[in-house]
Amino acid sequence: MRLTRSTIAVSLLLAFAACSQGGQEATAKASQVAAQPSVHPVSGLPVRELKVKSANGTHAFRVEVAATFEQQEKGLMFRTEMGADEGMIFPNNPPRRAAFWMRNTVIPLDIIFIGTDRRILNIAANAVPYDETPLPSAGVTSGVLELNGGRAAQLGIKAGDKVSW
């Protein structure tokens, strides 16, 4: 079979069009996947971004959302590790006073109590693993954030800082 220049040119154009179409579809699918909420591989809880605006700048975390009573009751119990910029948020709807303990919690945590104005009320820093002493909020909370023990101090996160999730 003899190929002419025009046959080769048309073939190349068709191949290019097919590749570019697939690229657009792949990009669209990747955007859809990125827009879907992710799920934590250990807990199965939804994961979302949370930001704390402090005097040192804005700090972003990927947090598991413990929304139900059962999820909040379990929290980070039995977990042996957590990434530096990971955590768990316990939304309180309706807002209420909160107190946490460290029953069956293996890793030290910073327990950050967030007021109804989304500002940090107080921090129970470096809560001791397995300790059942209640660690209370300094007021009514709209949520409680748990980070690795010492992380809040490391980043300069303090009472009064603004939290968004």
C-alpha positions as CSV (number, residue, x, y, z in Angstrom):
1,M,0.0,0.0,0.0
2,R,1.3,3.4,-0.9
3,L,0.8,6.3,1.5
4,T,0.6,9.8,0.3
5,R,1.5,12.9,2.2
6,S,-2.1,13.8,2.6
7,T,-3.0,10.4,4.0
8,I,-0.2,10.6,6.5
9,A,-1.2,14.2,7.5
10,V,-4.9,13.2,8.0
11,S,-3.9,10.1,10.0
12,L,-1.7,12.2,12.3
13,L,-4.4,14.8,12.8
14,L,-7.0,12.1,13.7
15,A,-4.5,10.5,16.2
16,F,-3.8,13.9,17.7
17,A,-7.5,14.7,18.1
18,A,-8.1,11.3,19.7
19,C,-5.3,11.9,22.2
20,S,-6.4,15.4,23.1
21,Q,-10.0,14.3,23.6
22,G,-8.8,11.5,26.0
23,G,-6.6,14.1,27.8
24,Q,-9.6,16.3,28.4
25,E,-11.7,13.5,29.7
26,A,-8.8,12.4,32.0
27,T,-8.4,15.9,33.3
28,A,-12.2,16.2,33.9
29,K,-12.3,12.8,35.8
30,A,-9.3,13.9,37.9
31,S,-11.1,17.1,38.8
32,Q,-14.2,15.2,39.8
33,V,-12.2,12.8,42.0
34,A,-10.4,15.8,43.7
35,A,-13.7,17.5,44.4
36,Q,-15.1,14.4,46.2
37,P,-14.5,14.3,49.9
38,S,-11.8,11.9,50.9
39,V,-12.1,9.1,53.5
40,H,-9.5,8.2,56.1
41,P,-8.0,4.8,55.4
42,V,-8.0,3.7,59.1
43,S,-11.2,5.2,60.5
44,G,-13.3,5.4,57.4
45,L,-14.4,8.9,58.5
46,P,-14.6,11.8,56.0
47,V,-11.5,14.0,55.8
48,R,-11.6,17.7,55.2
49,E,-9.3,20.7,55.4
50,L,-9.2,22.7,58.6
51,K,-7.3,26.0,59.1
52,V,-6.1,27.8,62.1
53,K,-5.1,31.4,61.7
54,S,-2.6,32.4,64.3
55,A,0.0,35.2,64.8
56,N,2.5,32.9,63.0
57,G,0.3,32.6,59.9
58,T,-2.3,30.1,58.7
59,H,-1.8,26.5,59.4
60,A,-3.7,23.9,57.4
61,F,-4.6,20.4,58.6
62,R,-6.4,17.4,57.1
63,V,-8.8,16.3,59.8
64,E,-11.2,13.4,60.2
65,V,-14.7,14.5,61.0
66,A,-16.2,12.6,63.9
67,A,-19.8,13.8,63.5
68,T,-22.0,11.2,65.2
69,F,-22.1,10.3,68.9
70,E,-20.5,6.9,68.2
71,Q,-17.7,8.4,66.1
72,Q,-17.0,11.0,68.8
73,E,-17.1,8.4,71.6
74,K,-14.3,6.4,69.8
75,G,-12.3,9.4,68.5
76,L,-8.6,8.5,68.2
77,M,-8.7,5.6,70.6
78,F,-6.3,2.8,69.8
79,R,-4.5,4.8,67.1
80,T,-0.8,4.5,67.2
81,E,0.2,7.3,64.9
82,M,-1.0,10.4,63.2
83,G,0.6,12.6,60.6
84,A,2.0,16.0,61.7
85,D,-0.7,17.9,59.8
86,E,-3.5,15.5,60.5
87,G,-6.1,15.6,63.3
88,M,-9.7,15.0,64.2
89,I,-12.5,17.5,64.6
90,F,-15.5,16.9,66.8
91,P,-18.3,19.3,65.7
92,N,-20.8,20.1,68.4
93,N,-24.3,20.8,67.1
94,P,-25.8,22.2,69.1
95,P,-22.9,23.9,70.8
96,R,-22.2,22.7,74.4
97,R,-19.6,22.6,77.1
98,A,-17.1,19.7,76.5
99,A,-14.7,17.6,78.4
100,F,-12.4,15.0,77.0
101,W,-10.3,12.2,78.5
102,M,-7.6,9.9,77.1
103,R,-9.2,6.5,77.8
104,N,-7.6,3.9,75.3
105,T,-5.8,6.7,73.5
106,V,-2.2,5.6,72.8
107,I,-0.7,8.8,71.5
108,P,-0.4,12.2,73.4
109,L,-2.8,14.8,72.0
110,D,-3.4,18.5,72.1
111,I,-7.1,18.9,72.7
112,I,-8.2,22.3,71.3
113,F,-11.6,23.6,72.4
114,I,-13.2,25.9,69.9
115,G,-15.9,28.5,70.9
116,T,-19.1,29.4,69.1
117,D,-17.2,32.3,67.4
118,R,-14.8,29.7,66.0
119,R,-12.0,31.1,68.2
120,I,-9.9,28.8,70.4
121,L,-11.1,28.9,74.0
122,N,-8.4,26.8,75.6
123,I,-5.9,24.0,74.8
124,A,-5.3,20.9,76.9
125,A,-1.7,20.5,75.7
126,N,0.1,17.1,75.6
127,A,-2.8,15.1,77.1
128,V,-1.4,12.0,78.7
129,P,-2.2,8.7,77.0
130,Y,-4.7,6.5,78.9
131,D,-5.3,9.2,81.6
132,E,-9.0,9.3,82.5
133,T,-8.9,12.7,84.1
134,P,-11.5,15.0,82.4
135,L,-10.0,17.8,80.4
136,P,-12.8,20.5,80.2
137,S,-13.4,23.4,77.9
138,A,-13.3,26.9,79.2
139,G,-16.8,27.6,77.8
140,V,-19.4,26.5,75.2
141,T,-17.8,24.8,72.2
142,S,-18.8,24.5,68.6
143,G,-16.1,21.9,68.1
144,V,-13.1,20.2,69.6
145,L,-9.9,19.6,67.6
146,E,-7.3,17.0,68.4
147,L,-3.8,17.3,67.1
148,N,-0.6,15.4,67.9
149,G,0.7,16.4,71.4
150,G,2.9,19.5,71.3
151,R,1.9,20.4,67.8
152,A,-0.1,23.5,68.8
153,A,2.9,24.9,70.8
154,Q,5.2,24.0,67.9
155,L,3.1,26.1,65.5
156,G,2.4,28.9,68.0
157,I,-1.4,28.1,68.1
158,K,-3.0,29.7,71.1
159,A,-6.3,30.7,72.7
160,G,-8.0,33.4,70.6
161,D,-6.8,32.0,67.3
162,K,-9.5,31.6,64.6
163,V,-10.4,28.1,63.3
164,S,-12.3,27.3,60.1
165,W,-13.5,24.0,58.8
